[in-house]
Structure formats: C-alpha cells, structure tokens
Amino acid sequence: PDDAARLLSELEDRSGRGEYVPAWARLSIHVGRGDLPAMRRALATSLEEATPPLSLQLTGGPLLEEFRSDPEIDRLLFEFYGR
C-alpha cells in the first residue's frame, strides 16, 4: 500500500508539472489497491482519452475482469471491448 500511494503521488506530481500521464497508468495502481471509485474514474477518463483497448488490456485488463460485478465497471469495460 505504501508503494502504491507513493507511485500515485509521483504520477500526480508529474501531471502537475505538465507531463502527460495517461489515465490507464493510474488505473493499474487502483486495480491493485481494489479502489472501485478510483477505478471507475480512471476507466471513464481512459475512454475520454480514447485509450486503445489493447493498451488497457495489457496494463490491467485481465485484473479488471474480477471487478465486472460492479455495474459501472462492467459498463465501462463493455464500452472498451464491446463485450
């Protein structure tokens, strides 16, 4: 948990300095932490950023399947993958 918090803080700092940090970079950390609200936000932002489905699949897709029981995550993943 401490490493995850440190990584999220680092990504926020980099973003705050104007560096582009894609939403899927944060998403993989949120998945590891099991933070559903943060996963929902990161998935929604990934859709807005037009993240290619393959990028999402490679960075956390298989792990996200565990959270498909959440209706919003399931809906967002359906938008990404069409299934």
C-alpha positions, -999 to +999 in steps of 0.1 A: +000+000+000+028+024+008+044+019-026+011+023-044+005+056-026+040+067-035+035+059-071+002+076-073+017+107-057+046+106-082+022+104-111+001+133-097+033+154-093+044+147-128+010+155-141+010+187-121+043+197-138+026+194-172+038+159-181+011+138-198+002+109-176-024+086-192-054+075-171-045+039-176-012+044-158-032+053-126-058+026-133-034-003-129-024+011-094-061+015-084-068-021-095-040-033-073-054-014-044-090-026-051-102+011-051-135+009-070-143+046-071-108+054-084-111+026-110-144+040-123-129+074-126-097+062-144-117+040-168-141+069-176-111+091-182-094+064-203-125+064-225-124+102-228-087+099-238-096+074-265-072+048-250-068+019-274-084-012-259-051-031-263-033-006-240-059-012-214-058-049-219-020-050-215-019-029-184-047-043-163-074-058-184-072-093-170-072-080-134-102-058-142-123-088-150-125-095-113-144-062-108-170-067-135-196-075-108-196-037-103-222-024-128-203+008-137-170-010-143-188-036-163-205-009-184-172+009-190-154-023-199-182-031-223-176+003-240-139-005-243-142-041-255-178-043-269-185-074-247 
